[in-house]
Amino acid sequence: MNIAQPNQDQEANFIARTRIGIIGGGQLGLMISEAARKLGFASVVVLDPTPASPASAVAEQIVGSLKDPVALRQLADRADILTYEIEHINTQALQDLQAEGVKIYPSPELLAVIQNKFEQKEFLARHGIPVAPYRAVSSTTDIEQAAQEWGYPLVLKAKKDAYDGRGNARIKGPEDIEGARAKLGDRELYVEKYIDLDKELGIMIARNERGESSSFPVVEMLHERDICLTVMAPAPISSELQAEAQKMASETIDKLQGIGIFGVEMFLDKEGKIWLNEIAPRPHNSGHYSIEACQTSQFEQHLRAITNLALTPTTILYPAAVMENILGERNGPAEVHWNQDYDHERVFPHIYGKRETKIDRKMGHITVVGDDLDQVYRQAKEARAALSI
């Protein structure tokens, strides 16, 4: 870790005259905006197609498509630095703006690599980062050939526009191939060898234009229906594995020349080997706990990185922290109701302000801190059970 000491007066003056533009006004845009307001940035403007988006509670909003070049230019005209909360945006329009001198971080070129998960795998493999064996496929025969080489199960994946498991299909045997292809439709696909998992790990790492970097603790992510439900910090793994994961993440973001914060997802297999799964070029679910549990949150560190400020310490402040996602359990208007009170010194709910709830939609999260990871995990589950939305 290499963190410079900031000149506080110069930093405060720079922040006070710098305008932040965010592409996307969902929950990540909201929490970036909250951090920007807390730091004292001159203004925060978000672009989002949904009127009264979550971020509009604390930021100005331009209503428009994230892929509309005109709307993106309107946002650029009202900001000194652009960033984004979602990958599925118009990379070409961003490259055009960048060519005109607009500052955009992480860069559109990096985003183009990460948007296409197959190209992301190719980049990682070229640079010696361990990834699960993979190959592009365009036919049933291609999948059958992969099965002959690696055996079943396999994971069929869409190259683009995939998140929260919506672009994946498990193939347990030859009888699942056609169903998996039908699920993913006519999208460009690749197939990946299934890793026999012990744990899914995540780490947030920030890097600024000066090449300074700072990583957060390695966490364990627990998934249901391919959606991250629970994050446990720090991950219950050895110090050696923690160090190996941090080193892999740091080397990866250096190779990408990334500027901003990145969520690096990893697999730990049952033989103790770590594989890099994928990278999110933005704040990530696996870092939400940092708002209360770390000296610097992932959202503040992202802002520091994209504005080339000195990165600040990310030390975890408690022996244990658990983040529990609040996923929608029905379709209809959102109505928040607590069935019982909670410990306001240890339990921190975040409700995103979405007007409509949908099954498995991310409506908020709860972070619980304490002294013992197992106990904090139980408290997080109890807090979630006490909330309906």
Long-range contacts (C-beta under 8 A, 24 or more apart in sequence): 1-213, 1-214, 1-215, 2-211, 2-212, 2-213, 3-212, 3-214, 3-310, 3-311, 3-312, 3-313, 4-210, 4-212, 4-310, 4-311, 5-310, 6-309, 6-310, 6-312, 11-309, 11-310, 12-40, 14-307, 14-309, 15-39, 15-40, 15-41, 15-42, 15-307, 15-309, 16-40, 16-41, 16-42, 17-42, 18-42, 18-80, 18-81, 18-307, 19-43, 19-44, 19-45, 19-78, 19-79, 19-80, 19-81, 20-44, 20-45, 20-79, 20-80, 20-81, 20-83, 20-303, 21-45, 21-46, 21-47, 21-75, 21-76, 21-78, 21-79, 21-80, 21-81, 21-82, 21-83, 22-46, 22-47, 22-55, 22-59, 22-82, 22-83, 22-84, 22-85, 23-47, 23-66, 23-72, 23-75, 23-82, 23-83, 23-84, 23-85, 23-86, 23-89, 24-48, 24-55, 24-66, 24-84, 24-85, 24-86, 24-89, 25-50, 25-53, 25-54, 25-55, 25-56, 25-59, 25-61, 25-85, 26-53, 26-54, 26-55, 26-85, 26-86, 26-352, 27-54, 27-352, 27-354, 27-362, 27-364, 28-85, 28-86, 28-282, 28-283, 29-53, 29-54, 29-55, 29-59, 29-85, 30-54, 30-55, 30-57, 30-58, 30-59, 30-352, 30-353, 31-283, 31-288, 31-291, 31-299, 31-350, 32-83, 32-85, 32-283, 32-299, 32-302, 32-303, 33-58, 33-59, 34-58, 34-299, 35-297, 35-299, 35-300, 35-302, 35-303, 36-303, 38-300, 39-300, 39-303, 41-303, 43-78, 43-79, 45-75, 45-78, 45-79, 46-75, 47-71, 47-72, 47-74, 47-75, 52-355, 54-352, 54-353, 54-354, 57-353, 66-90, 67-93, 68-93, 69-93, 69-96, 72-97, 73-97, 76-102, 81-105, 81-306, 81-307, 83-260, 83-282, 83-302, 83-306, 84-111, 84-281, 84-282, 85-282, 85-283, 86-282, 87-111, 87-114, 87-115, 87-163, 87-280, 87-281, 87-282, 88-115, 88-161, 88-163, 91-115, 105-259, 105-260, 105-305, 105-306, 106-258, 106-259, 106-260, 106-262, 106-281, 106-282, 106-306, 107-257, 107-259, 110-256, 110-257, 110-258, 110-281, 111-281, 113-256, 114-279, 114-280, 114-281, 115-160, 116-159, 116-160, 117-157, 117-158, 117-159, 117-160, 117-162, 117-167, 117-190, 117-278, 118-159, 118-188, 118-190, 119-159, 120-278, 120-279, 121-190, 123-255, 123-256, 124-252, 124-276, 127-252, 127-255, 129-248, 129-251, 129-252, 129-255, 129-276, 130-248, 130-273, 130-274, 130-275, 130-276, 131-275, 131-276, 131-277, 132-192, 132-193, 132-194, 132-195, 132-267, 132-275, 132-277, 133-192, 133-193, 134-190, 134-191, 134-192, 134-193, 135-190, 135-191, 136-188, 136-189, 136-190, 137-189, 137-190, 137-191, 138-189, 140-177, 140-178, 140-181, 142-191, 143-171, 143-177, 143-181, 143-191, 144-174, 144-177, 146-191, 146-193, 147-171, 147-174, 150-193, 150-194, 152-194, 153-194, 154-191, 154-192, 154-193, 154-194, 155-191, 155-192, 155-193, 155-194, 156-180, 156-181, 156-184, 156-189, 156-190, 156-191, 156-192, 157-184, 157-189, 157-190, 157-191, 157-192, 158-184, 158-187, 158-188, 158-189, 159-187, 159-188, 159-189, 159-190, 160-187, 160-188, 161-187, 164-226, 164-227, 164-228, 164-360, 165-223, 165-225, 165-226, 165-227, 166-226, 168-226, 170-194, 195-267, 195-269, 195-275, 196-269, 196-270, 197-267, 197-268, 197-269, 197-270, 198-268, 198-269, 198-270, 198-272, 199-235, 199-237, 199-267, 199-268, 200-265, 200-266, 200-267, 200-268, 200-277, 201-235, 201-237, 201-245, 201-265, 201-266, 201-267, 201-268, 201-274, 202-231, 202-263, 202-264, 202-265, 202-266, 202-284, 202-286, 202-287, 203-245, 203-246, 203-249, 203-263, 203-264, 203-266, 203-286, 204-261, 204-262, 204-263, 204-264, 204-283, 204-284, 204-286, 204-287, 204-290, 204-298, 204-301, 205-246, 205-249, 205-250, 205-253, 205-261, 205-262, 205-264, 206-260, 206-261, 206-262, 206-298, 206-301, 206-302, 206-304, 206-305, 206-311, 207-253, 207-254, 207-258, 207-259, 207-260, 207-262, 207-305, 208-259, 208-304, 208-305, 208-306, 208-308, 208-309, 208-310, 208-311, 209-259, 209-308, 210-308, 211-254, 212-310, 212-311, 213-250, 213-253, 213-254, 213-311, 214-301, 214-311, 214-312, 214-313, 214-314, 215-246, 215-249, 215-250, 215-314, 216-287, 216-290, 216-294, 216-298, 216-314, 216-316, 217-242, 217-294, 217-314, 217-316, 218-242, 218-245, 218-246, 219-286, 219-289, 221-265, 221-285, 221-286, 225-360, 227-325, 227-327, 227-360, 228-285, 228-286, 228-325, 229-324, 229-325, 229-327, 230-322, 230-323, 230-324, 230-325, 230-377, 230-380, 231-285, 231-286, 231-288, 231-289, 231-322, 231-323, 232-320, 232-321, 232-322, 232-373, 232-377, 233-289, 233-293, 233-316, 233-320, 233-321, 233-322, 233-323, 234-316, 234-320, 236-373, 237-268, 241-268, 241-272, 241-274, 244-274, 245-274, 248-274, 248-276, 252-276, 252-279, 259-305, 259-306, 259-308, 260-302, 260-305, 260-306, 261-287, 261-298, 261-301, 261-302, 261-305, 263-287, 285-323, 285-325, 285-362, 285-365, 288-323, 288-350, 288-365, 288-367, 289-321, 289-322, 289-323, 289-367, 290-314, 291-348, 291-350, 291-367, 292-321, 292-348, 292-367, 292-369, 293-317, 293-318, 293-321, 293-367, 293-369, 317-369, 318-369, 318-370, 318-371, 319-370, 319-371, 319-372, 319-373, 320-369, 320-370, 320-371, 320-372, 320-373, 320-375, 320-376, 321-367, 321-368, 321-369, 321-370, 321-376, 322-367, 322-368, 322-373, 322-376, 322-377, 322-379, 322-380, 323-365, 323-366, 323-367, 323-380, 324-365, 324-366, 324-367, 324-368, 324-380, 324-381, 324-383, 324-384, 325-362, 325-364, 325-365, 326-351, 326-362, 326-363, 326-364, 326-365, 326-366, 326-384, 326-387, 326-389, 327-359, 327-360, 327-361, 327-362, 327-363, 328-357, 328-358, 328-359, 328-360, 328-361, 328-362, 328-363, 328-389, 329-357, 329-359, 329-388, 329-389, 330-357, 330-359, 331-356, 331-357, 331-358, 331-359, 332-356, 332-357, 333-357, 334-363, 334-389, 335-388, 335-389, 336-387, 336-388, 336-389, 337-387, 337-388, 337-389, 338-386, 338-387, 339-385, 339-386, 339-387, 339-388, 340-386, 342-383, 342-386, 343-379, 346-370, 346-379, 347-379, 347-383, 349-383, 349-387, 351-389, 357-389, 363-389, 364-389
